[in-house]
Amino acid sequence: MSPPADNLTPGSGAIGFVSPPDWFDPSPDEFRQICGQKIPVQQTILDLPDFDWRMESIARTEPQQIDAAIKLAKAGCSAVAIVGTPFGWAGFADVDGARQRQRRIERASGAHCILAGVAIVDALRAAGVERVALACTYYSDTWRDRFSDYVRRSGFDVVAAQTLSDQGLMPPHEADSRDYWAPTPDQISASVERLGRECPHAEAFVITGAGARTHTLTAPLRAATGRFVIGSDTALYAAILKRFGC
């Protein structure tokens, strides 16, 4: 049996990525580059046949997340990272509910658990910001509104929440429209920069959507807006590096 998560030593073991189904997740390869190959990386994909991507379906995936975490822990991972922001917060009103899921995964697997939806909130709190604007990239209206409500209920003043479709940077579409799951760097940058102009009182910008890759964009966007910028992927990576003492 794996040791209790609270007894794990930061810096030991490997990081295991739990990736959403039916999607080629670049997170493990990106993280290997970011950490300079210093942290061993494993990956597994959630076992969800015929998954329909409705928010209600995502909210019911905790048993599969636990199963994936147990497998990664048995493979030598001292920490697991659940990729995909809604896989952490869907079904919960605020970050406190998401943290309860985090603890249940830890108790079942013996590995430290990092949820993207929790990592974003932790990054915002560490930055000391209160007023945030959400760049919800390819999200549907439902996903946008639910994520906005989650961030607000987690203690932040959400001054704006806009998708690329809201901004005219992407055609309207449903959440399961895979043709739109990979917004370009230009689209992401244009979205945040527009929010920066329209929301002068926002202290931070959050970029959501696991398909929106931001690790090469956050530094330039912070320089362009003069404010804190975090993405779902970069928040997850930062939390992993902190856990491993890097």
C-alpha positions, 0 to 999 in steps of 0.5 A: 500500500502507498504511504499516506500523502501527508507523509510524502517528502517533497522532491521524491518520486515522479509526477503522474499526469491524469489526462482527459479522454480522447485528447492528445495531452501535451502537458507531460512533454511540456513539463519535461522541458520546463523542469529540465528532465529533473522530475520523472514523468508518468501519464495515464488517461481517464478511462471514460468510454463514449464520454460526452463532455457535458458538465454534469458528466465531468462532475461524475468522474471522481471514481475514474480520477481515483482509479487513475491516481492509484495506478500512477502511485503504484507506478512510483508517482508521489504526486498526481496532476489532474489535467483539465480545469473542470475535472477539478471544480465541476460539481462544486460551488467553490474551491473548498468543494474541489479541495475535498475531492483533492483530499479524497484522491490523496487518501485513496492513492497515497499520492499528493494530488494537484487539481488545475482548478485548485492550482488557479485559485492558489496562484491568484491568492499567492499573487495577492489579487482580488479583481480578476478577468477570465479569458475563457478561450474556447469554452461554451457559454455554460462552461464560461458562466459556471467557471466564472461562478466558481471563481467568484464563490472562491473569493474573487471579484470577477470583473469580466468573463469572455470567450473567444466567441464573445470577442469575435475571435472564434465562431460560436460553437458547443463545448464538445466541438473539437475543431475549436479545442486548440486556440492559437497563440495569436487568439489567446494573446489577442483575447487577454490584451483585449480584456486588458484594455476593457478591464483597467481595474482587473488585477489579474487575467486567468486563461482557461481551457486545457487546449489553450497552451499558455506556458510560452505566453504568460510572460509576454502577456504580463509585460503587455498588460502590466498585470498578473497572468496565469493559465490552466496549464501554467498554474498546474506546472507551478504547483507541481514545481512547488511540490517538488521543491523546484 
